[in-house]
Amino acid sequence: MAETVEELTVQYEEDGQITVKELDKKVLTKGAWSTIIYRYQDWNRTKEEYGPDKYTIRRYQKRNGEYMPKSKFNISSRDQAKSIIEALQEWTEE
């Protein structure tokens, strides 16, 4: 497991093929509890290509010098991401 926030990733490789390709990440909070939002794509074995962009928010807890995953929320589509953005913008502008 990772010792620093910068080492954390959702990228995953299986049999030499990257099946989850991390495109970007933003660290939202650092410390004993860290929160990161990732942008990624899944490999479609049937089509032999990467699918549409997806997003996930992950929480990690640092214990004994290593970050351990504790929770996650997957944003299922671009439309859902836009809805979340709109709600947060509305609430933060009040």
N, CA, C and O atoms as CSV, one atom per row, in Angstrom:
chain,resi,resn,atom,element,x,y,z
A,1,MET,N,N,0.847,-1.191,0.000
A,1,MET,CA,C,0.000,0.000,0.000
A,1,MET,C,C,0.887,1.247,0.000
A,1,MET,O,O,2.084,1.160,0.274
A,2,ALA,N,N,0.317,2.369,-0.298
A,2,ALA,CA,C,1.043,3.625,-0.452
A,2,ALA,C,C,1.397,4.263,0.893
A,2,ALA,O,O,0.641,4.173,1.860
A,3,GLU,N,N,2.549,4.900,0.928
A,3,GLU,CA,C,2.982,5.620,2.115
A,3,GLU,C,C,2.700,7.117,2.013
A,3,GLU,O,O,2.670,7.811,3.029
A,4,THR,N,N,2.492,7.626,0.779
A,4,THR,CA,C,2.175,9.042,0.573
A,4,THR,C,C,0.917,9.154,-0.283
A,4,THR,O,O,0.559,8.232,-1.015
A,5,VAL,N,N,0.260,10.299,-0.174
A,5,VAL,CA,C,-0.957,10.551,-0.969
A,5,VAL,C,C,-0.634,10.505,-2.459
A,5,VAL,O,O,-1.439,10.032,-3.260
A,6,GLU,N,N,0.542,10.997,-2.824
A,6,GLU,CA,C,0.923,11.032,-4.232
A,6,GLU,C,C,1.036,9.628,-4.845
A,6,GLU,O,O,0.861,9.472,-6.054
A,7,GLU,N,N,1.319,8.629,-4.044
A,7,GLU,CA,C,1.447,7.257,-4.530
A,7,GLU,C,C,0.106,6.561,-4.739
A,7,GLU,O,O,0.043,5.549,-5.436
A,8,LEU,N,N,-0.961,7.083,-4.148
A,8,LEU,CA,C,-2.274,6.450,-4.260
A,8,LEU,C,C,-2.777,6.530,-5.696
A,8,LEU,O,O,-2.589,7.542,-6.371
A,9,THR,N,N,-3.411,5.468,-6.155
A,9,THR,CA,C,-3.908,5.421,-7.524
A,9,THR,C,C,-5.080,4.450,-7.621
A,9,THR,O,O,-5.246,3.574,-6.772
A,10,VAL,N,N,-5.886,4.615,-8.662
A,10,VAL,CA,C,-6.928,3.628,-8.967
A,10,VAL,C,C,-6.518,2.787,-10.167
A,10,VAL,O,O,-7.223,1.850,-10.541
A,11,GLN,N,N,-5.381,3.118,-10.773
A,11,GLN,CA,C,-4.930,2.364,-11.941
A,11,GLN,C,C,-4.694,0.907,-11.553
A,11,GLN,O,O,-4.136,0.605,-10.498
A,12,TYR,N,N,-5.135,0.015,-12.437
A,12,TYR,CA,C,-5.031,-1.417,-12.168
A,12,TYR,C,C,-4.621,-2.145,-13.437
A,12,TYR,O,O,-5.158,-1.891,-14.516
A,13,GLU,N,N,-3.673,-3.043,-13.297
A,13,GLU,CA,C,-3.182,-3.810,-14.436
A,13,GLU,C,C,-3.392,-5.296,-14.160
A,13,GLU,O,O,-3.180,-5.777,-13.047
A,14,GLU,N,N,-3.813,-6.005,-15.201
A,14,GLU,CA,C,-4.040,-7.448,-15.097
A,14,GLU,C,C,-3.465,-8.125,-16.340
A,14,GLU,O,O,-3.844,-7.787,-17.462
A,15,ASP,N,N,-2.570,-9.061,-16.149
A,15,ASP,CA,C,-1.941,-9.785,-17.262
A,15,ASP,C,C,-1.332,-8.847,-18.311
A,15,ASP,O,O,-1.431,-9.098,-19.512
A,16,GLY,N,N,-0.703,-7.765,-17.841
A,16,GLY,CA,C,-0.046,-6.836,-18.745
A,16,GLY,C,C,-0.964,-5.806,-19.395
A,16,GLY,O,O,-0.492,-4.942,-20.134
A,17,GLN,N,N,-2.266,-5.882,-19.131
A,17,GLN,CA,C,-3.240,-4.933,-19.702
A,17,GLN,C,C,-3.740,-4.012,-18.592
A,17,GLN,O,O,-4.186,-4.483,-17.546
A,18,ILE,N,N,-3.668,-2.711,-18.817
A,18,ILE,CA,C,-4.232,-1.763,-17.848
A,18,ILE,C,C,-5.743,-1.822,-18.001
A,18,ILE,O,O,-6.291,-1.396,-19.017
A,19,THR,N,N,-6.411,-2.353,-16.983
A,19,THR,CA,C,-7.868,-2.512,-17.051
A,19,THR,C,C,-8.607,-1.322,-16.453
A,19,THR,O,O,-9.768,-1.079,-16.783
A,20,VAL,N,N,-7.940,-0.583,-15.578
A,20,VAL,CA,C,-8.463,0.687,-15.062
A,20,VAL,C,C,-7.352,1.699,-15.270
A,20,VAL,O,O,-6.299,1.625,-14.636
A,21,LYS,N,N,-7.599,2.651,-16.173
A,21,LYS,CA,C,-6.580,3.644,-16.528
A,21,LYS,C,C,-6.898,4.970,-15.842
A,21,LYS,O,O,-7.909,5.607,-16.139
A,22,GLU,N,N,-6.024,5.375,-14.922
A,22,GLU,CA,C,-6.197,6.652,-14.248
A,22,GLU,C,C,-5.810,7.779,-15.192
A,22,GLU,O,O,-4.708,7.783,-15.740
A,23,LEU,N,N,-6.715,8.737,-15.385
A,23,LEU,CA,C,-6.466,9.871,-16.262
A,23,LEU,C,C,-6.004,11.102,-15.492
A,23,LEU,O,O,-5.199,11.891,-15.987
A,24,ASP,N,N,-6.524,11.258,-14.274
A,24,ASP,CA,C,-6.185,12.427,-13.469
A,24,ASP,C,C,-6.636,12.170,-12.043
A,24,ASP,O,O,-7.452,11.283,-11.788
A,25,LYS,N,N,-6.099,12.954,-11.114
A,25,LYS,CA,C,-6.571,12.898,-9.734
A,25,LYS,C,C,-6.362,14.247,-9.089
A,25,LYS,O,O,-5.429,14.977,-9.422
A,26,LYS,N,N,-7.238,14.564,-8.169
A,26,LYS,CA,C,-7.148,15.795,-7.390
A,26,LYS,C,C,-7.237,15.408,-5.922
A,26,LYS,O,O,-8.180,14.739,-5.501
A,27,VAL,N,N,-6.252,15.834,-5.153
A,27,VAL,CA,C,-6.258,15.571,-3.722
A,27,VAL,C,C,-7.117,16.646,-3.069
A,27,VAL,O,O,-6.799,17.833,-3.141
A,28,LEU,N,N,-8.205,16.225,-2.433
A,28,LEU,CA,C,-9.123,17.170,-1.798
A,28,LEU,C,C,-8.712,17.469,-0.363
A,28,LEU,O,O,-8.837,18.608,0.088
A,29,THR,N,N,-8.223,16.467,0.359
A,29,THR,CA,C,-7.712,16.660,1.715
A,29,THR,C,C,-6.530,15.733,1.928
A,29,THR,O,O,-6.467,14.638,1.371
A,30,LYS,N,N,-5.588,16.199,2.754
A,30,LYS,CA,C,-4.415,15.398,3.116
A,30,LYS,C,C,-4.390,15.248,4.629
A,30,LYS,O,O,-4.991,16.042,5.354
A,31,GLY,N,N,-3.698,14.238,5.090
A,31,GLY,CA,C,-3.541,14.034,6.522
A,31,GLY,C,C,-3.807,12.594,6.884
A,31,GLY,O,O,-3.709,11.698,6.046
A,32,ALA,N,N,-4.150,12.376,8.162
A,32,ALA,CA,C,-4.451,11.014,8.622
A,32,ALA,C,C,-5.632,10.436,7.845
A,32,ALA,O,O,-5.678,9.235,7.577
A,33,TRP,N,N,-6.582,11.292,7.486
A,33,TRP,CA,C,-7.686,10.921,6.598
A,33,TRP,C,C,-7.536,11.764,5.337
A,33,TRP,O,O,-7.542,12.993,5.409
A,34,SER,N,N,-7.403,11.122,4.199
A,34,SER,CA,C,-7.226,11.835,2.933
A,34,SER,C,C,-8.364,11.498,1.986
A,34,SER,O,O,-8.879,10.380,1.981
A,35,THR,N,N,-8.746,12.484,1.185
A,35,THR,CA,C,-9.817,12.314,0.207
A,35,THR,C,C,-9.282,12.699,-1.160
A,35,THR,O,O,-8.670,13.754,-1.329
A,36,ILE,N,N,-9.523,11.826,-2.139
A,36,ILE,CA,C,-9.041,12.052,-3.500
A,36,ILE,C,C,-10.170,11.775,-4.476
A,36,ILE,O,O,-10.925,10.817,-4.308
A,37,ILE,N,N,-10.282,12.618,-5.498
A,37,ILE,CA,C,-11.216,12.347,-6.592
A,37,ILE,C,C,-10.377,11.971,-7.812
A,37,ILE,O,O,-9.404,12.644,-8.154
A,38,TYR,N,N,-10.783,10.878,-8.455
A,38,TYR,CA,C,-10.063,10.357,-9.619
A,38,TYR,C,C,-10.943,10.418,-10.861
A,38,TYR,O,O,-12.164,10.275,-10.788
A,39,ARG,N,N,-10.303,10.631,-11.985
A,39,ARG,CA,C,-10.930,10.493,-13.305
A,39,ARG,C,C,-10.247,9.296,-13.953
A,39,ARG,O,O,-9.019,9.222,-13.999
A,40,TYR,N,N,-11.054,8.353,-14.457
A,40,TYR,CA,C,-10.475,7.118,-14.984
A,40,TYR,C,C,-11.337,6.533,-16.100
A,40,TYR,O,O,-12.444,7.004,-16.362
A,41,GLN,N,N,-10.811,5.501,-16.748
A,41,GLN,CA,C,-11.540,4.755,-17.782
A,41,GLN,C,C,-11.333,3.265,-17.542
A,41,GLN,O,O,-10.256,2.835,-17.128
A,42,ASP,N,N,-12.371,2.488,-17.805
A,42,ASP,CA,C,-12.287,1.030,-17.737
A,42,ASP,C,C,-12.015,0.462,-19.120
A,42,ASP,O,O,-12.502,0.991,-20.120
A,43,TRP,N,N,-11.240,-0.612,-19.181
A,43,TRP,CA,C,-10.962,-1.321,-20.421
A,43,TRP,C,C,-12.144,-2.213,-20.762
A,43,TRP,O,O,-12.590,-3.013,-19.939
A,44,ASN,N,N,-12.651,-2.067,-21.990
A,44,ASN,CA,C,-13.734,-2.913,-22.478
A,44,ASN,C,C,-13.099,-4.052,-23.274
A,44,ASN,O,O,-12.591,-3.841,-24.375
A,45,ARG,N,N,-13.131,-5.252,-22.712
A,45,ARG,CA,C,-12.478,-6.403,-23.350
A,45,ARG,C,C,-13.133,-6.775,-24.677
A,45,ARG,O,O,-12.457,-7.204,-25.612
A,46,THR,N,N,-14.445,-6.609,-24.751
A,46,THR,CA,C,-15.166,-6.969,-25.971
A,46,THR,C,C,-14.779,-6.054,-27.129
A,46,THR,O,O,-14.466,-6.523,-28.224
A,47,LYS,N,N,-14.802,-4.754,-26.880
A,47,LYS,CA,C,-14.482,-3.778,-27.928
A,47,LYS,C,C,-12.985,-3.513,-28.057
A,47,LYS,O,O,-12.535,-2.891,-29.019
A,48,GLU,N,N,-12.219,-3.993,-27.078
A,48,GLU,CA,C,-10.782,-3.753,-27.024
A,48,GLU,C,C,-10.450,-2.261,-27.096
A,48,GLU,O,O,-9.605,-1.827,-27.880
A,49,GLU,N,N,-11.146,-1.490,-26.249
A,49,GLU,CA,C,-10.891,-0.059,-26.140
A,49,GLU,C,C,-11.354,0.416,-24.763
A,49,GLU,O,O,-12.099,-0.272,-24.065
A,50,TYR,N,N,-10.899,1.594,-24.401
A,50,TYR,CA,C,-11.322,2.168,-23.126
A,50,TYR,C,C,-12.695,2.814,-23.286
A,50,TYR,O,O,-13.015,3.387,-24.328
A,51,GLY,N,N,-13.496,2.706,-22.230
A,51,GLY,CA,C,-14.840,3.263,-22.223
A,51,GLY,C,C,-14.826,4.742,-21.879
A,51,GLY,O,O,-13.768,5.369,-21.837
A,52,PRO,N,N,-16.006,5.295,-21.633
A,52,PRO,CA,C,-16.111,6.721,-21.307
A,52,PRO,C,C,-15.462,7.041,-19.960
A,52,PRO,O,O,-15.242,6.158,-19.130
A,53,ASP,N,N,-15.167,8.318,-19.767
A,53,ASP,CA,C,-14.608,8.763,-18.498
A,53,ASP,C,C,-15.574,8.460,-17.364
A,53,ASP,O,O,-16.790,8.595,-17.500
A,54,LYS,N,N,-14.998,8.047,-16.246
A,54,LYS,CA,C,-15.749,7.827,-15.013
A,54,LYS,C,C,-15.018,8.562,-13.905
A,54,LYS,O,O,-13.883,9.005,-14.081
A,55,TYR,N,N,-15.685,8.688,-12.751
A,55,TYR,CA,C,-15.119,9.438,-11.640
A,55,TYR,C,C,-15.399,8.680,-10.351
A,55,TYR,O,O,-16.431,8.024,-10.214
A,56,THR,N,N,-14.477,8.776,-9.417
A,56,THR,CA,C,-14.677,8.140,-8.121
A,56,THR,C,C,-14.022,8.993,-7.044
A,56,THR,O,O,-12.951,9.563,-7.254
A,57,ILE,N,N,-14.669,9.073,-5.901
A,57,ILE,CA,C,-14.123,9.768,-4.742
A,57,ILE,C,C,-13.741,8.701,-3.736
A,57,ILE,O,O,-14.560,7.853,-3.382
A,58,ARG,N,N,-12.498,8.739,-3.274
A,58,ARG,CA,C,-11.989,7.723,-2.352
A,58,ARG,C,C,-11.479,8.374,-1.074
A,58,ARG,O,O,-10.864,9.440,-1.099
A,59,ARG,N,N,-11.752,7.703,0.047
A,59,ARG,CA,C,-11.242,8.127,1.356
A,59,ARG,C,C,-10.247,7.091,1.845
A,59,ARG,O,O,-10.484,5.886,1.751
A,60,TYR,N,N,-9.148,7.570,2.360
A,60,TYR,CA,C,-8.097,6.703,2.864
A,60,TYR,C,C,-7.747,7.120,4.288
A,60,TYR,O,O,-7.812,8.298,4.638
A,61,GLN,N,N,-7.374,6.133,5.103
A,61,GLN,CA,C,-6.889,6.403,6.453
A,61,GLN,C,C,-5.449,5.934,6.538
A,61,GLN,O,O,-5.119,4.828,6.108
A,62,LYS,N,N,-4.594,6.781,7.095
A,62,LYS,CA,C,-3.193,6.407,7.251
A,62,LYS,C,C,-3.015,5.734,8.610
A,62,LYS,O,O,-3.261,6.336,9.655
A,63,ARG,N,N,-2.583,4.474,8.573
A,63,ARG,CA,C,-2.331,3.705,9.791
A,63,ARG,C,C,-1.017,2.964,9.623
A,63,ARG,O,O,-0.758,2.352,8.587
A,64,ASN,N,N,-0.196,3.030,10.656
A,64,ASN,CA,C,1.112,2.371,10.626
A,64,ASN,C,C,1.936,2.786,9.406
A,64,ASN,O,O,2.661,1.977,8.828
A,65,GLY,N,N,1.812,4.058,9.026
A,65,GLY,CA,C,2.620,4.596,7.940
A,65,GLY,C,C,2.122,4.304,6.540
A,65,GLY,O,O,2.777,4.678,5.567
A,66,GLU,N,N,0.967,3.637,6.409
A,66,GLU,CA,C,0.428,3.306,5.083
A,66,GLU,C,C,-1.035,3.727,4.968
A,66,GLU,O,O,-1.796,3.647,5.932
A,67,TYR,N,N,-1.412,4.177,3.772
A,67,TYR,CA,C,-2.801,4.551,3.514
A,67,TYR,C,C,-3.618,3.304,3.179
A,67,TYR,O,O,-3.237,2.499,2.329
A,68,MET,N,N,-4.743,3.169,3.863
A,68,MET,CA,C,-5.650,2.046,3.632
A,68,MET,C,C,-6.981,2.603,3.124
A,68,MET,O,O,-7.478,3.585,3.676
A,69,PRO,N,N,-7.571,1.998,2.084
A,69,PRO,CA,C,-8.865,2.482,1.600
A,69,PRO,C,C,-9.953,2.241,2.642
A,69,PRO,O,O,-10.008,1.182,3.267
A,70,LYS,N,N,-10.821,3.244,2.820
A,70,LYS,CA,C,-11.891,3.134,3.810
A,70,LYS,C,C,-13.281,3.264,3.195
A,70,LYS,O,O,-14.216,2.593,3.631
A,71,SER,N,N,-13.422,4.118,2.193
A,71,SER,CA,C,-14.735,4.256,1.555
A,71,SER,C,C,-14.563,4.823,0.155
A,71,SER,O,O,-13.534,5.409,-0.182
A,72,LYS,N,N,-15.611,4.629,-0.656
A,72,LYS,CA,C,-15.568,5.174,-2.012
A,72,LYS,C,C,-16.976,5.480,-2.484
A,72,LYS,O,O,-17.952,4.877,-2.035
A,73,PHE,N,N,-17.054,6.426,-3.395
A,73,PHE,CA,C,-18.310,6.761,-4.057
A,73,PHE,C,C,-18.012,6.871,-5.538
A,73,PHE,O,O,-17.195,7.693,-5.953
A,74,ASN,N,N,-18.669,6.052,-6.333
A,74,ASN,CA,C,-18.475,6.077,-7.781
A,74,ASN,C,C,-19.539,6.949,-8.429
A,74,ASN,O,O,-20.732,6.793,-8.170
A,75,ILE,N,N,-19.095,7.856,-9.264
A,75,ILE,CA,C,-19.994,8.709,-10.036
A,75,ILE,C,C,-20.187,7.998,-11.367
A,75,ILE,O,O,-19.240,7.821,-12.133
A,76,SER,N,N,-21.418,7.597,-11.630
A,76,SER,CA,C,-21.686,6.639,-12.701
A,76,SER,C,C,-21.659,7.209,-14.114
A,76,SER,O,O,-21.528,6.452,-15.076
A,77,SER,N,N,-21.780,8.517,-14.260
A,77,SER,CA,C,-21.829,9.077,-15.613
A,77,SER,C,C,-21.454,10.556,-15.591
A,77,SER,O,O,-21.395,11.190,-14.537
A,78,ARG,N,N,-21.207,11.076,-16.770
A,78,ARG,CA,C,-20.927,12.506,-16.918
A,78,ARG,C,C,-22.131,13.335,-16.465
A,78,ARG,O,O,-21.967,14.386,-15.845
A,79,ASP,N,N,-23.344,12.858,-16.778
A,79,ASP,CA,C,-24.555,13.579,-16.364
A,79,ASP,C,C,-24.673,13.647,-14.843
A,79,ASP,O,O,-25.030,14.688,-14.291
A,80,GLN,N,N,-24.374,12.540,-14.167
A,80,GLN,CA,C,-24.424,12.550,-12.712
A,80,GLN,C,C,-23.369,13.506,-12.154
A,80,GLN,O,O,-23.634,14.222,-11.188
A,81,ALA,N,N,-22.193,13.523,-12.745
A,81,ALA,CA,C,-21.134,14.447,-12.313
A,81,ALA,C,C,-21.601,15.893,-12.449
A,81,ALA,O,O,-21.385,16.704,-11.549
A,82,LYS,N,N,-22.233,16.213,-13.562
A,82,LYS,CA,C,-22.730,17.576,-13.778
A,82,LYS,C,C,-23.799,17.942,-12.749
A,82,LYS,O,O,-23.833,19.075,-12.269
A,83,SER,N,N,-24.664,16.999,-12.410
A,83,SER,CA,C,-25.700,17.249,-11.401
A,83,SER,C,C,-25.082,17.523,-10.030
A,83,SER,O,O,-25.553,18.394,-9.299
A,84,ILE,N,N,-24.041,16.789,-9.687
A,84,ILE,CA,C,-23.347,17.002,-8.418
A,84,ILE,C,C,-22.708,18.382,-8.407
A,84,ILE,O,O,-22.793,19.103,-7.413
A,85,ILE,N,N,-22.067,18.751,-9.514
A,85,ILE,CA,C,-21.436,20.071,-9.624
A,85,ILE,C,C,-22.475,21.175,-9.457
A,85,ILE,O,O,-22.247,22.136,-8.723
A,86,GLU,N,N,-23.610,21.044,-10.132
A,86,GLU,CA,C,-24.666,22.059,-10.045
A,86,GLU,C,C,-25.173,22.210,-8.618
A,86,GLU,O,O,-25.351,23.331,-8.141
A,87,ALA,N,N,-25.406,21.099,-7.933
A,87,ALA,CA,C,-25.891,21.157,-6.551
A,87,ALA,C,C,-24.874,21.828,-5.643
A,87,ALA,O,O,-25.236,22.673,-4.823
A,88,LEU,N,N,-23.606,21.460,-5.780
A,88,LEU,CA,C,-22.570,22.053,-4.940
A,88,LEU,C,C,-22.399,23.545,-5.223
A,88,LEU,O,O,-22.207,24.336,-4.300
A,89,GLN,N,N,-22.470,23.928,-6.500
A,89,GLN,CA,C,-22.359,25.353,-6.832
A,89,GLN,C,C,-23.506,26.135,-6.216
A,89,GLN,O,O,-23.294,27.218,-5.671
A,90,GLU,N,N,-24.722,25.600,-6.296
A,90,GLU,CA,C,-25.884,26.263,-5.712
A,90,GLU,C,C,-25.717,26.427,-4.206
A,90,GLU,O,O,-25.978,27.503,-3.667
A,91,TRP,N,N,-25.292,25.385,-3.535
A,91,TRP,CA,C,-25.150,25.422,-2.075
A,91,TRP,C,C,-24.019,26.325,-1.620
A,91,TRP,O,O,-24.132,26.981,-0.585
A,92,THR,N,N,-22.941,26.369,-2.371
A,92,THR,CA,C,-21.795,27.169,-1.942
A,92,THR,C,C,-21.962,28.648,-2.284
A,92,THR,O,O,-21.210,29.481,-1.778
A,93,GLU,N,N,-22.924,28.986,-3.125
A,93,GLU,CA,C,-23.155,30.380,-3.491
A,93,GLU,C,C,-24.219,31.031,-2.614
A,93,GLU,O,O,-24.486,32.225,-2.748
A,94,GLU,N,N,-24.820,30.268,-1.730
A,94,GLU,CA,C,-25.870,30.812,-0.837
A,94,GLU,C,C,-25.278,31.756,0.179
A,94,GLU,O,O,-26.004,32.306,1.007
